[in-house]
Amino acid sequence: MSMSFGPKILPHTHKITLCRKTKLSLIPHHFPQNQTLSRKLTKQASFYVMATSNNLESTRPLAQFTPTFLGDHHFSVPVDDSEFDAIEHEIESFMKPYVRDVLMSSPTCNKEKIRLIHLLISLAISHYFENEIEEILNKAFGELQILTDNEDDLETISIMFEVFRLYGHKMPCDVFERFKGEHDWKFNESVVGDVRGMLQLYQASYLKTKDEDIMEEARSFTRTHLAVATTHPHLSRLIQHVLYIPRYRCIEIVVAREYISFYKEEEDHDEKLLKFAKLNFSYCQMHYIKELKALNKWWKEIDLASKLPYTFRDRIAEFCFGVMGIYFEPRYSLARVICTKISMIMTVVDDTYDAYGTLPEVTSFTDALQRWDIEDIEGLPSYMQIIFQNLWEIIGDIEREMSSLGRSGGVQPTIDEIKSLTKEGYLEIAKWARTGQVPSFEEYMEVGVVTAGMDDLAVYSFLGMEEDDEKIMYEWVAPPNPNSSKLLTLCFV
């Protein structure tokens, strides 16, 4: 990104560069001048023409996946290790102690602490204080009635609702009934004048549970009025972003990037918190660049593009960005790398089932996966041997890595999910496609919730979460319920 907040001077400064010194970013608005991405057919892309040379090849459902439009631009962005260490030192030695003292100071009332927690969440720095926040909210939720009685500020109530629900405390939504008319039970027009309150209520409405109709009404009401609200320019920009992509349908660190720009324009902003947020964003960004570099090197060494006779979705940068939506925090760097590796190889498997393999071939591949024995690949076509070998080696490398950390308990659940995804998902779709069967909606949904892969992604994502309790995570992901996979997918949608 080209935008920054000032010169790069570390440590002990209030002017922190928010982004690397480059015109490139994880989400580029345009490519660097005088650089283009080639769209010429590669050897494997031209195989589409060759595929009609015999009867077997003519039956293959070939697809043409274009190269990633991101190219390799991001992988040349430099990362200064001394700057990386300086930012880490600044965060650990100065920023965290300052915020911790404010959070835990006794004179501060619970409402003020909850507002501070909400600000930390918005700036993407709350993850540094999880224990302190849990302690504060556990106590505050026990005093919920005292906190909400006679509270008629919409923004404050909405912030409390959002924060409590984010941390697993189900604050009742009937607290918003006080903002509705006694006779028509519609939201009062007086609420329209409270733009910040409406914005906060709109955000909070996305944390509703099933059948909470008042939150649906709140979302519709606030969206309508926020769209035409007149207010300060920096607040208007935030409203436009929020209405375009709701906060809880976006990647947290991306939302924080926008919020930092907004918070900087707030008259009462805390300079130290602003500096902390900028430091953290730069620290996260440097982690992401390092991860991209490592993953790109690994992917090029595997070099499946030159080994397989067909194209597939080669989207490593996009996968890295997607995995950031699961966890953006620096401490989950290893987890992001592991999750991206598995997702990449499983995408090749998916595209093989959909866009190249014949039904007998994908059936044989599925059977080999169910046995999970490298000796079984000899009877497979050569291209499937290559895929199986790489999948086997990737999982083996992950198992060795996790064993060295004393956390190998997630490897077998990961293998089980891979088996289930291919047998109950990819293979079923391939059968329909090859035989021309059009499934009913109910039939499709049985398979669709499997191929959506949300439960699989959850299992992959747990592997590298070093600080979390493996036993609890995998007990949650595999409850004693025959429909557990389906239920888990629905939880994530």
NORNOR-V766377 format. One record per backbone hydrogen bond with DSSP energy under -0.5 kcal/mol. CO is the residue of the C=O (numbers start at 1). NH is the residue of the N-H. Records with the same first field share a line. If there is no record, write none. Layout:
CO->NH ; NH
This chain:
1->22
7->9
14->16
15->9
20->22
25->28
32->35
36->38
42->46
44->47
45->48
46->49 ; 50
47->51
49->52
50->53
54->58
55->59
56->59
57->60
60->62
63->65
64->66
68->71
70->73
72->75
73->76
74->77
79->81
80->84
81->85
82->86
83->87
84->88
85->89
86->90
87->91
88->92
89->93
90->94 ; 95
91->96
94->98
95->99
96->100
97->101
98->102
99->103
100->104
101->105
102->105
105->108
109->113
110->114
111->115
112->116
113->117
114->118
115->119
116->120
117->121
118->122
119->123
120->125 ; 126
121->124
125->128
126->129
127->130
129->133
130->134
131->135
132->136
133->137
134->138
135->139
136->140
137->141
138->142
140->143
141->144
143->147
144->148
145->149
148->151
150->152
152->154
153->157
154->158
155->159
156->160
157->161
158->162
159->163
160->164
161->165
162->166
163->167
164->169
165->168
168->170
169->171
172->175
173->176
174->177
175->178
176->179
177->180
179->188
181->185
186->181
188->191
189->192
190->193
191->194
193->195
194->198
195->199
196->200
197->201
198->202
199->203
200->204
201->205
203->206
204->207
205->208
209->212
211->213
212->215 ; 216
213->217
214->218
215->219
216->220
217->221
218->222
219->223
220->224
221->225
222->226
223->227
225->228
226->229
229->231
232->236
233->237
234->238
235->239
236->240
237->241
238->242
239->243
240->244
241->245
246->249
247->250
251->254 ; 255
252->256
253->257
254->258
255->259
256->260
257->261
258->262
259->263
260->264
261->265
262->265
263->266
266->269
269->271
270->274
271->275
272->276
273->277
274->278
275->279
276->280
277->281
278->282
279->283
280->284
281->285
282->286
283->287
284->288
285->289
286->290
287->291
288->292
289->293
290->294
291->295
292->296
293->297
294->298
295->299
296->300
297->301
298->302
299->303
303->306 ; 307
304->307 ; 308
312->314
313->315
314->68
315->319
316->320
317->321
318->322
319->323
320->324
321->325
322->325
323->326 ; 327
329->332
330->333
332->336
333->337
334->338
335->339
336->340
337->341
338->342
339->343
340->344
341->345
342->346
343->347
344->348
345->349
346->350
347->351
348->352
349->353
350->354
351->355
352->356 ; 357
355->63
358->362
359->363
360->364
361->365
362->366
363->367
364->368
365->369
366->370
367->371
368->372 ; 373
373->376
374->377
375->378
376->379
377->380
381->384 ; 385
382->386
383->387
384->388
385->389
386->390
387->391
388->392
389->393
390->394
391->395
392->396
393->397
394->398
395->399
396->400
397->401
398->402
399->403
400->404
401->405
402->405 ; 407
403->406
407->410
408->411 ; 412
409->413
410->414
411->415
412->416
413->417
414->418
415->419
416->420
417->421
418->422
419->423
420->424 ; 425
421->425 ; 426
422->427
425->429
426->430
427->431
428->432
429->433
430->434
431->435
432->436 ; 437
437->439
440->444
441->445
442->446
443->447
444->448
445->449
447->450 ; 451
448->452
450->453
453->457
454->458
455->459
456->460
457->461
458->462
459->463
460->463
462->465
464->335 ; 466
465->468
468->470
469->473
470->474
471->475
472->476
473->477
474->478
476->479
479->481
481->484
483->487
484->488
485->489
486->490
487->491
488->492
489->492 ; 493
